Amino acid sequence: MIKYTNISYENYYNLSDEERKAKPYFVEGQNFYPWFPPGRNYILGSISYDNGIKNWIVNGQNHREDGPAIIHSDGSKAWYLNGIIYTFEEWLEKLNKSDEEKVFLRLKYS
């Protein structure tokens, strides 16, 4: 499971490149659109847009192992691993989780 660290928009931009790469962050703030320079290995975490969309990004790709990588403002969800979109069931099968963890995720999200 990936653990995210909550951080404000301002504090995220005050981090060094090394600190940004060290762990994924849940970045809170408006109109935050990340730019990922080519050849760099960025881990970002989650972005909350002002339109209500939440987006989890790891290494510049939509990715989340403990829930949907995108949650739209209407509540719909998109399931991604390493930038590839899956149905919920496909996503669940691709995860390296125990049967118990998969049951928990199924109860939580389906």
Order of alpha helices (4+ residues) and beta strands (2+ residues): beta-alpha-alpha-beta-beta-beta-beta-beta-beta-beta-alpha-alpha
